[in-house]
Amino acid sequence: MSAPIRTGHQQVEDADRSRPRKARQPGIVVRPEHLALAMMLALTFSTGIVDAVGYLGLDKVFTGNMTGNVVILGMALTGAEDLPVLGPVLALACFLLGAVAGGRVMRAAGKGWTIHASWLFAAVGTILAILSFVTLVAGPVGKTPLGVGIAATIGAAMGLQASGARHIGIKDVTTVVVTSTLTALAAESRLAGGRGQPWFRRASAVVIILAGAACGAFLLHIHMSLALLLAAAISLSVSAVGHRWLRSQARA
């Protein structure tokens, strides 16, 4: 029996099938450590915002940088005028409680970014979003008992954030303080006899928390709720990006 006649179109299809297929080009590959660094820097910016809110809008209370509260308390307890005591004490205590809670959550997780981290930062964003709504409907809070409570609650949220960042473990980026980062930046520089260092990461953390504080101070001129809403959006976005990355890794 003679072979079936192939049309020109069919011959082209057969030729296409016989050609070796090119390997599918991979998309943009994001290294986990780079993604984690970017997210921690975003949270550092958020800390700058809430510290501006606490110090300028909530009676000189640091809500992220607890070193500042300890210094304020030391000066206030020795009789310095116009310095708060109750606000820094409650913010410090609630920060520690938040860190304890975050530590318990993250203790059950593995190293690096996990679903626990995604939920932890989502909780931080949710708390800040609720506080944004509270400040919007409550009017000026300032030195009122409500303002003290808001500062303490932000402190608890920052404790959660700090414990999550500590577990993820991006060196020199704690998201809440930059004193140790500045020390490392200077002490390990070539001027100090060092032979190189991750200066970009360290300098970025310092510049970003500075930019966050400036942004927070600017938004306070409009309304405190806007500053807290932006900080909430950053935390929730970090949580979403981290969760999406985890899902992509699970499918790979």
N, C-alpha and C positions, 0 to 999 in steps of 0.2 A: 504494500500500500504506500502511495506517495505521501510525503510529509505535508501537513496542513500548510496552506499558504498564509504567511504573516503579512499583514498590512504594514505600510510605512510607519504608522503610529505605534503599532505593536512592536515593531523592530526597535524603535527608539526606546520604548519602555523596557524591553529586554536588555538593551545596552546599558540603560541606567541602573538596572538591577545588578548587572555584572560588574559595574565599577565599584571599587572599594569605597566604603563610606568614610567620610572625614570624621575624625573624632569631634564630638560636640565641645565647643569652646566653653570653658567654665566662666561663670559670671565673676563679679568682683568678690574676691575672697577677703573677708575681714578677719584678722587674727583676733582671737579671744582677748588677749591682753590689751590690744589697742582699743577694742570696743569697751572693755571694762574701764580703761583709763579715761576715755571720752565721757562715759557716764558718770564717773566719779568727779570729773571736772565740772560737769553740769550741776551736780549736787553741791559742789563748792560754790558755784555762782549763786545757787539758791540760798546757801547759808549766809552769804554776804547780804542778800536781800532781807532775810528775817532778822539778822543782827541790826541792820539799819532800822527796821520796824521797831525792834525792842528798845534800842537805845534812844532813838529820836522820837518815837511815838508812844512808848510805853514806860516812861519815867526812868530812863537810863538803866534798862535791864538788858544784859546780853543774853540772847536766847540760844545762841549756838556756841559762842566762844566763852566757855566757863571760866577761863583764866581771868577775863575781864570782871566777872561777877565776884570772884575771890578778892581781887584787888579793891573793887568798890566797897565790899564788905569790910575789908581791913581798914580802909580810910574812914568809913562811916562809923565803925565801932570805936574809933579813937576821937570822935567828936567833930569830924569834918561836917560842915553845914551843907544842906541841900543835896545830900546823897541818900538814896533809898536803902532800906535794909530788908523789908519784907519781900519786895519783888525779887531781888537777887537770891535771897535764901530759898524762896519757893521755886524759882527757875532752876537753881542748882540741884535742889532735892528731886524735882521732877525729871531733870535731865538724867540723874543717876537711876531713877526708877525706870525711865525709858530704856536706858542702856542695859539694865538688868533684864528687862522683858525681851529686848532684841537679842541679847546674848543667849537667852534660853531658846529662842526660836532658831537662831543660827547654829546653835550647838548640834542640832539634829541634822544639819546639812553638811554636804561635802565641801571641799575647798573650791574656790572660784565662784562663778555665778550659778545659782541654783534657783529653783522655784521658790524657795524660802526667801531669797533676796528680793525676788519680784513682788511677793506678797508684802514683805516688810516695807519696801519703798512705796508700794501702793497705799499702805496704811498711813505713811507719812503724808503723802499727797492728799489723802482723804481728810485727814485731820486739818491740814492747812486750808483746804477748800471750805470746810465747815466754819473755820474761824474767819475766813474771808466773808462768808455770808453773815456771820454774827456781827462783824464790825460794820458791814454795810447797813444793817437794819438798826443797830444799836446807837448809831451816832457817835460823837466823840467819846473815846474811852479814857485815854490819857492816864491820869493818876487815880482813876476810880478803882474800886474793888474788882470790877469786871476786867479792867485793863491788867491788873495784877494776875487774875485768873487766866487771861489770854496769854500773857507772857509765860506763865508756868506751863500751860498746855503746849505752847510752841517749844519750850525747853524739853518737854517729854518727847515730842516728835523728833527733835534733833538728837536726843539720846538714842532713839531707835535708829535713826540714820547713821549715827556715828558707829554704833555696834555693827550694823550691816556692812559699812565701809571697812571697818577693821577686819571683819571676817573675810571679805573679798581680798584684802591685803595688797592694794596698790601702794607700793612704798612711797612715802612722802606726800601722799594725797589722802588725808584723813577726812576731808570734806568740812571739818569744823574748825581746825586751827592751822596756822601757817608758821608759828614760831619755830618749831623744829625743822620745818622745810627751809626757812630762811637761814637757820644755823647751818644746815647741811650745805646749802647753796654757797655760803661764804667759806665755811671751814674746809670744804673739799675742792675749792676753786684753785686755779693755777697760782693765784696770788698767795694762797696759803700752802703752796707746795704740792697741791694735788695734781693728778695726772688725768684729769677728765672726770666727768660725772654726768648723770642724766639731767643736765641743766635745763633743758627745754621743759621737761615735766615739772620740775620744781618751780621754775620761773612762771610757768603757766598757772600753777595753783595759786601763786601769790597775786598775779595780775588779775586772775579771774575772780577771786574773792573781793579784790578791790573794786572791780567793775560791778560785781553784784551789789556791794554796799552803795556805790554811786547810783545804780539803777533803783535800788530800794528807796534811797533818799529822794530821788526825783519823783518816784511814784507817790511818795507820801504827800507831796505838794498837791497831788490830785485827790487821792483817797487811799487810806491804809488798806482797804479791801483789795485794791488793784495790786498792790505789792504782794499781799498774801496769795492772791489768786495766781499771779505769775509763778511764785514759788511752788504752789500746789501743782500747776501745770507741768513744771519741770520734773518734779518727783514722779508724777503719774506717767509722764512721757518716758522717763528712764525705766520705770517698771514695765511699761508696754514694750519698749525696745528690747529689754533683757528677756522678757517672756517670749517674744517673737524669735529671738536668736536661739533660745532653748528649743523651741519647736522645730526650727530649721535643722538644728543639730540632731534632733531625734529622727527626722525624716531622712537624714543623710546616710 
